[in-house]
């Protein structure tokens, strides 16, 4: 008779925590190296994690490829890494990919498609994505011009801590109708997400 043994749940939890701790330690080493300008170490620490599918490492490595820090500048590789992180739900990856698509870096510009990525990140509270959505609606980039929605996105960006959103929103409100201002005040995150682009 063969016996099937299972590891107790507590042992599995400890093993998982140790594995996660090692991944975080490697990622942290990459962050510290990047901050010091030691891009070779930053890449060395992030590359294996990115290849294993760690979204934060994919985003961080994408930033290095986008800037050309320690590697040949490669916007297509950066976009691929951002997309992999974005597909896993990482707001920073969604925002970075949206920026590249909006600006046409390494690909054709498509502000409407960029807005879709910004919406995903904004839903998670990403201040930059909320600000970017405000700018899309203010400037009619891939969407219809809608001062009310632009003002609402800027307001939500301010609430999320974006440093320039209050100035941009104030400037827009000075040039907007009373109706647009009221619409901007009425919109909630939920109503904006439901309305989409």
C-alpha positions as CSV (number, residue, x, y, z in Angstrom):
1,X,0.0,0.0,0.0
2,X,1.4,3.4,-1.0
3,X,0.9,6.4,1.2
4,X,0.3,9.8,-0.2
5,X,1.7,12.5,2.0
6,X,0.9,16.1,1.7
7,X,2.8,19.0,3.1
8,X,0.9,20.8,5.8
9,X,-0.7,24.1,4.8
10,X,1.6,26.0,7.2
11,X,4.7,24.6,5.5
12,X,3.4,25.6,2.0
13,X,2.7,29.1,3.3
14,X,6.2,29.4,4.6
15,X,7.7,28.2,1.4
16,X,5.5,30.6,-0.6
17,X,6.5,33.5,1.7
18,X,10.2,32.6,1.3
19,X,9.9,32.5,-2.5
20,X,8.0,35.8,-2.6
21,X,10.6,37.3,-0.2
22,X,13.5,36.2,-2.5
23,X,11.7,37.7,-5.5
24,X,11.1,41.0,-3.6
25,X,14.7,41.1,-2.4
26,X,15.9,40.7,-6.0
27,X,13.5,43.4,-7.2
28,X,14.6,45.7,-4.4
29,X,18.2,45.2,-5.3
30,X,17.3,46.2,-8.9
31,X,15.6,49.3,-7.6
32,X,18.5,50.3,-5.5
33,X,21.0,49.7,-8.3
34,X,18.8,51.8,-10.7
35,X,18.7,54.7,-8.2
36,X,22.5,54.6,-8.1
37,X,22.8,54.6,-11.9
38,X,24.2,51.1,-11.8
39,X,22.1,49.9,-14.7
40,X,24.0,46.7,-15.3
41,X,23.1,45.4,-11.9
42,X,19.5,46.7,-12.3
43,X,19.1,44.7,-15.5
44,X,20.8,41.6,-13.9
45,X,18.3,41.7,-11.0
46,X,15.2,42.5,-13.1
47,X,15.7,40.3,-16.2
48,X,15.2,36.9,-14.5
49,X,12.1,38.2,-12.6
50,X,10.7,39.6,-15.8
51,X,11.3,36.4,-17.7
52,X,9.4,34.5,-14.9
53,X,6.4,36.8,-15.4
54,X,6.8,39.2,-12.5
55,X,4.9,42.3,-13.6
56,X,6.8,44.9,-11.6
57,X,10.1,43.6,-13.0
58,X,8.6,43.7,-16.5
59,X,7.6,47.3,-16.1
60,X,10.9,48.3,-14.5
61,X,12.9,46.6,-17.3
62,X,10.7,48.2,-19.9
63,X,11.6,51.6,-18.4
64,X,15.3,50.8,-18.9
65,X,14.7,49.8,-22.5
66,X,12.6,52.9,-23.2
67,X,15.3,55.2,-21.7
68,X,18.3,53.3,-23.0
69,X,19.7,53.0,-19.5
70,X,22.3,50.3,-19.5
71,X,20.9,48.8,-22.8
72,X,20.5,49.9,-26.3
73,X,17.3,52.0,-26.5
74,X,14.6,49.8,-27.8
75,X,11.0,51.2,-27.7
76,X,9.6,47.9,-29.2
77,X,11.1,45.8,-26.4
78,X,9.9,48.4,-23.9
79,X,6.4,48.2,-25.3
80,X,6.4,44.4,-25.2
81,X,7.5,44.4,-21.5
82,X,4.9,47.1,-20.6
83,X,2.2,45.0,-22.4
84,X,3.1,41.9,-20.5
85,X,2.9,43.8,-17.2
86,X,-0.3,45.6,-18.3
87,X,-2.0,42.3,-19.2
88,X,-1.3,41.1,-15.7
89,X,-3.2,44.2,-14.4
90,X,-0.2,46.3,-13.2
91,X,-1.4,49.9,-13.3
92,X,2.1,51.3,-14.0
93,X,2.4,48.9,-17.0
94,X,-1.0,50.0,-18.3
95,X,-0.1,53.7,-18.0
96,X,3.3,53.3,-19.5
97,X,1.9,51.3,-22.5
98,X,-0.8,53.9,-22.9
99,X,1.7,56.7,-23.0
100,X,3.7,54.9,-25.7
101,X,0.6,54.3,-27.8
102,X,-0.7,57.8,-27.4
103,X,2.7,59.3,-28.4
104,X,3.5,56.8,-31.1
105,X,6.8,55.7,-29.6
106,X,7.9,52.6,-31.4
107,X,4.5,52.2,-33.1
108,X,1.8,54.3,-34.8
109,X,0.1,56.8,-32.5
110,X,-3.4,55.9,-31.4
111,X,-4.8,58.1,-28.7
112,X,-8.1,56.2,-28.5
113,X,-6.4,52.9,-27.9
114,X,-4.1,54.6,-25.4
115,X,-7.2,55.8,-23.6
116,X,-8.3,52.2,-23.1
117,X,-5.1,51.5,-21.2
118,X,-5.4,54.7,-19.2
119,X,-8.9,53.7,-18.2
120,X,-7.7,50.4,-16.8
121,X,-5.0,52.1,-14.8
122,X,-7.3,54.9,-13.7
123,X,-9.7,52.4,-12.3
124,X,-6.9,51.3,-10.0
125,X,-6.3,54.9,-8.8
126,X,-3.3,55.7,-11.0
127,X,-2.9,59.5,-10.8
128,X,-1.0,59.8,-14.1
129,X,-3.6,57.8,-16.0
130,X,-6.4,60.0,-14.6
131,X,-4.5,63.1,-15.6
132,X,-3.8,61.6,-19.1
133,X,-7.6,61.0,-19.5
134,X,-8.3,64.6,-18.6
135,X,-5.9,65.7,-21.3
136,X,-7.4,63.4,-23.9
137,X,-10.9,64.8,-23.3
138,X,-9.7,68.4,-23.1
139,X,-7.7,68.2,-26.3
140,X,-10.0,65.7,-28.2
141,X,-7.2,63.2,-28.7
142,X,-8.9,60.1,-30.0
143,X,-12.1,61.0,-28.1
144,X,-14.7,63.8,-28.4
145,X,-13.9,67.1,-26.8
146,X,-15.7,67.0,-23.4
147,X,-14.7,69.7,-20.9
148,X,-17.0,68.2,-18.2
149,X,-15.3,64.8,-18.4
150,X,-11.9,66.4,-18.7
151,X,-12.5,68.4,-15.5
152,X,-13.8,65.3,-13.7
153,X,-10.7,63.3,-14.6
154,X,-8.4,66.2,-13.5
155,X,-10.3,66.4,-10.2
156,X,-9.9,62.6,-9.7
157,X,-6.2,63.0,-10.6
158,X,-5.8,65.7,-7.9
159,X,-7.5,63.3,-5.4
160,X,-5.0,60.6,-6.4
161,X,-2.1,63.0,-5.8
162,X,-1.1,64.2,-9.3
163,X,1.0,67.4,-8.9
164,X,-0.2,69.3,-12.1
165,X,-3.8,68.3,-12.3
166,X,-5.1,71.1,-10.1
167,X,-3.4,73.7,-12.3
168,X,-4.6,72.1,-15.5
169,X,-8.2,71.7,-14.2
170,X,-8.3,75.3,-12.9
171,X,-7.1,76.7,-16.2
172,X,-9.7,74.6,-18.1
173,X,-12.5,75.7,-15.8
174,X,-11.7,79.3,-16.5
175,X,-12.4,78.7,-20.2
176,X,-15.4,76.3,-19.8
177,X,-19.1,76.9,-19.6
178,X,-21.0,76.7,-16.4
179,X,-22.7,73.6,-17.7
180,X,-19.3,71.9,-18.3
181,X,-18.2,72.8,-14.8
182,X,-21.4,71.4,-13.3
183,X,-20.9,68.2,-15.4
184,X,-17.4,67.9,-14.1
185,X,-18.6,68.2,-10.5
186,X,-21.3,65.5,-11.0
187,X,-19.1,62.8,-12.6
188,X,-17.8,60.1,-10.3
189,X,-15.2,57.6,-11.0
190,X,-17.9,55.0,-11.5
191,X,-19.8,57.1,-14.0
192,X,-16.7,57.9,-16.0
193,X,-15.6,54.3,-16.1
194,X,-19.1,53.3,-17.2
195,X,-19.1,56.0,-19.9
196,X,-15.8,54.8,-21.2
197,X,-14.2,56.7,-24.0
